[in-house]
């Protein structure tokens, strides 16, 4: 396994991903499955969050119970496809802060172009999970992480549904300190920058656009 790359092999994740890949999967079903996989990936990416003990009263006696330590983390979906992963993550972490990164891929150059950015004022003091279903060329992922590092963020993790080997290599060439969590690493990119075998354009399939 590539350093900093974590592939979630849980059977439920793999089963749901297989359903999403089918061309016949309707938009509503695609969104539901993506949200469910995002929730399952949330377990994986937050497995090592620090805990601290706090005093509580059970119905029978007092005890020291574990709770998450430190500031609540930030979920940062890359618009627009990353929004499909947000609700699944928030279902487990409803108190998380949410940042938004607006990027689109120039069809001629495949480079990422930013059009919107909004994050909590103290984002530099929090763990940031950048969410985007596809790590293809990785230009958008690199640009999103660049933006958070420019704000002083030191602890960043990237979470996606699918990755291509080229995208993983390009991403870690720019950000070797940022680990990647994904449900699968597919064969390769095609000439148009799409992941093969992949599942098509996640944003279009999610929202019923072309």
VEXDRENKE-535076 format. One line per 8 residues: for each residue x, y, z of C-alpha. Coordinates in Angstrom, 3 decimals. Layout:
! residues N
X Y Z; ...
! end
This chain:
! residues 210
0.000 0.000 0.000; 1.248 3.469 -0.882; 2.278 5.459 2.172; -0.592 7.688 3.206; -3.193 5.755 1.180; -5.941 3.874 3.041; -8.370 1.691 1.071; -11.530 0.791 3.002
-12.211 -2.832 2.102; -15.279 -3.356 4.317; -17.792 -5.617 2.506; -20.654 -3.124 2.919; -18.596 -0.370 1.312; -17.572 -2.586 -1.597; -21.136 -3.850 -2.142; -22.603 -0.335 -2.198
-19.831 0.916 -4.487; -20.599 -1.884 -6.936; -24.251 -0.813 -7.031; -23.212 2.803 -7.712; -20.996 1.799 -10.635; -23.907 0.379 -12.631; -25.023 2.689 -15.439; -28.646 1.904 -14.549
-28.296 3.355 -11.020; -30.725 6.301 -10.851; -29.732 9.671 -9.384; -31.758 9.241 -6.187; -30.221 5.826 -5.539; -26.759 7.129 -6.432; -27.071 9.929 -3.859; -28.339 7.549 -1.179
-25.518 5.079 -1.723; -22.878 7.819 -1.762; -24.174 9.192 1.521; -24.142 5.705 3.075; -20.579 5.015 1.898; -19.472 8.413 3.202; -20.887 7.493 6.613; -18.968 4.202 6.569
-15.778 5.957 5.447; -16.288 8.361 8.344; -15.687 5.462 10.751; -12.380 4.724 9.020; -10.996 8.245 8.764; -11.870 9.138 12.381; -10.635 5.904 13.948; -7.689 7.601 15.688
-9.376 10.765 16.988; -8.100 11.585 20.500; -10.281 10.919 23.524; -10.360 12.299 27.040; -12.261 11.172 30.141; -15.008 13.325 31.628; -17.072 12.722 34.775; -20.711 11.702 34.230
-23.565 10.218 36.259; -25.140 6.996 35.021; -28.515 5.950 36.489; -26.529 3.783 38.932; -23.294 5.609 39.806; -20.720 8.182 38.712; -17.966 7.239 36.277; -15.326 8.663 33.943
-16.559 8.322 30.357; -14.563 8.858 27.163; -15.379 11.864 24.987; -13.747 13.392 21.931; -10.955 15.745 22.918; -10.122 19.115 21.410; -11.987 21.260 18.925; -14.634 19.785 16.638
-13.336 18.971 13.186; -14.201 20.646 9.877; -15.868 18.877 6.944; -14.889 20.520 3.657; -16.824 19.279 0.599; -15.428 20.321 -2.769; -18.384 21.733 -4.705; -20.412 20.372 -6.179
-19.892 16.611 -6.036; -18.426 16.714 -2.530; -21.821 17.776 -1.187; -23.002 14.216 -1.793; -20.652 13.010 0.962; -21.539 15.695 3.499; -24.825 14.399 4.963; -23.402 10.924 5.552
-20.502 12.417 7.501; -22.763 14.822 9.415; -25.039 11.977 10.454; -22.187 10.719 12.640; -20.691 14.107 13.494; -23.620 16.557 13.612; -21.603 19.175 15.510; -18.793 19.334 12.953
-18.103 22.674 11.303; -18.544 22.844 7.510; -16.338 24.664 5.033; -17.098 24.937 1.293; -14.572 24.922 -1.535; -15.901 25.827 -4.983; -13.728 24.409 -7.784; -14.405 23.348 -11.336
-12.200 21.540 -13.824; -11.343 23.502 -16.960; -12.305 21.090 -19.788; -9.364 22.142 -21.955; -6.518 22.129 -19.409; -8.079 19.857 -16.731; -6.760 22.386 -14.190; -8.831 23.407 -11.156
-10.360 26.896 -11.115; -11.580 28.280 -7.766; -14.805 30.296 -7.615; -15.760 30.096 -3.911; -14.166 29.489 -0.516; -15.704 29.803 2.962; -14.316 28.269 6.158; -14.544 28.788 9.940
-12.323 31.593 11.173; -10.371 29.183 13.402; -10.034 26.438 10.768; -6.248 26.370 11.278; -6.802 24.977 14.777; -8.994 22.068 13.626; -8.662 18.769 11.793; -10.003 19.251 8.237
-11.551 16.431 6.182; -11.625 17.429 2.502; -14.428 15.535 0.718; -14.613 14.822 -3.018; -15.949 11.586 -4.557; -13.299 11.295 -7.278; -9.509 11.588 -7.057; -8.833 11.493 -10.800
-6.201 13.960 -12.044; -6.067 15.305 -8.446; -5.851 18.924 -9.635; -8.956 19.886 -7.632; -7.785 17.946 -4.579; -4.374 19.619 -4.674; -5.967 23.065 -5.090; -8.372 22.471 -2.192
-5.603 21.363 0.165; -3.432 24.273 -1.014; -6.212 26.612 0.069; -6.475 25.156 3.567; -2.725 25.118 4.042; -2.685 28.788 3.033; -5.075 29.349 5.954; -2.585 27.699 8.296
-4.153 24.234 8.564; -1.703 21.610 9.771; -3.894 18.502 10.026; -5.752 17.651 6.816; -7.150 14.371 5.482; -8.618 13.721 2.033; -11.620 11.404 1.693; -12.926 10.137 -1.664
-15.020 7.367 -3.145; -12.732 6.376 -6.026; -9.107 7.116 -6.868; -6.870 6.572 -9.874; -3.192 5.641 -9.411; -2.180 8.767 -11.338; -4.286 10.934 -9.056; -2.849 9.425 -5.893
0.694 9.928 -7.199; 0.044 13.529 -8.269; -1.673 14.371 -4.987; 1.100 12.970 -2.810; 3.756 14.604 -4.968; 2.262 17.941 -3.859; 0.996 16.958 -0.402; 2.935 13.957 0.930
1.820 14.821 4.472; -1.927 14.498 3.708; -3.306 10.942 3.942; -6.001 9.735 1.536; -8.957 7.499 2.426; -10.859 5.860 -0.442; -13.195 2.958 -1.148; -11.217 1.763 -4.195
-8.254 2.513 -6.458; -9.246 1.800 -10.056; -7.128 0.859 -13.072; -6.176 4.179 -14.708; -7.292 7.508 -16.198; -8.451 7.762 -19.803; -7.505 10.541 -22.255; -10.284 12.768 -20.877
-9.177 12.450 -17.254; -11.953 10.032 -16.254; -11.294 7.093 -13.927; -11.586 3.655 -15.584; -13.612 1.539 -14.993; -14.954 4.199 -12.614; -18.587 5.211 -12.464; -18.738 8.236 -14.781
-19.014 11.852 -13.646; -20.103 11.707 -9.992; -21.597 15.215 -10.022; -23.674 14.588 -13.138; -24.899 11.218 -11.895; -25.737 12.652 -8.489; -27.693 15.655 -9.680; -29.052 14.329 -13.003
-27.099 16.769 -15.179; -24.753 16.347 -18.130
! end
